[in-house]
């Protein structure tokens, strides 16, 4: 075993490398002198770290900084090197699978999307998913650059330590050892995570709330989930099960939820609930332009109807917004977040949801808390989970640059 001071030196060096990389991620282009000023490290240490990172192709020099020059020579700007390697992020959703490949500068270089509505069961979906991932993986390997990792997001309870999907009510899947099924096909670390947790980290990492001390992310679509990011760390709870916000009980005598409970927030504040309200109004004989779309409702159709003044559409959005606000107020009172980010498919209709959502927040949340919150809609909608996966891999590489190939169970921090 190496002596204690050797271990401490190695740990401190990785921490300093991580600090430099993270500062570059947030503030590039930036010179060596500015890096030293921002990080608090001395110029010699920064120069040595930069030299090693350039040799490792993590960063590169990108031109002269006209705003700052070092004594005796112009200051050279540094940035993350897009060609350092690739990050693969995938999502298994309700009726689809999707994959993106991004470079080390977060630029998407490849994208695949496939419907799974024609597939008969879980195993058929997983076989199709593995085939799609293998196609993407083989294509990326041709560039002969590192593949830093693969993250798969899925809408359900995930044991992140083992990579097992425990329960996905909207897919009706249970106990799927997903990482075990994928790992033999791919020579990279693989992480399986809840899709809303991934999106939450993506918002912190890539969105306007990147410096938030506590970010609460709420995602509403077919289901409802979310995530908490505290000082840059995703709050995963024991075995990665935190973030099941949609299964918070808001009405003990309410509707049955697919999770087996009654009155879950998800039963009242989702796209599914919005459609249900419209269909109930049609069945009750309400006059609406949506009658002919009863069995083919889509969010764009509902938005158009609402903007045209259709009373049924407007009331459905108002009631859904009201329930969103009720749940948000509970969470805000409990957590006092700095940022509240609303995402998911429903977020594109935030203009229609906001009035009743905001009214409930104002009525039910403590004003000393709610007055301090910065409310924003998500940076990403359809790509939220995928870009969150990119952020997860990138975050791991940045914070563990010397050990990024560690097994995926060590990614959780």
Order of alpha helices (4+ residues) and beta strands (2+ residues): alpha-beta-alpha-alpha-beta-beta-beta-beta-beta-alpha-beta-beta-beta-beta-alpha-beta-alpha-beta-beta-beta-alpha-alpha-alpha-beta-alpha-alpha-beta-alpha
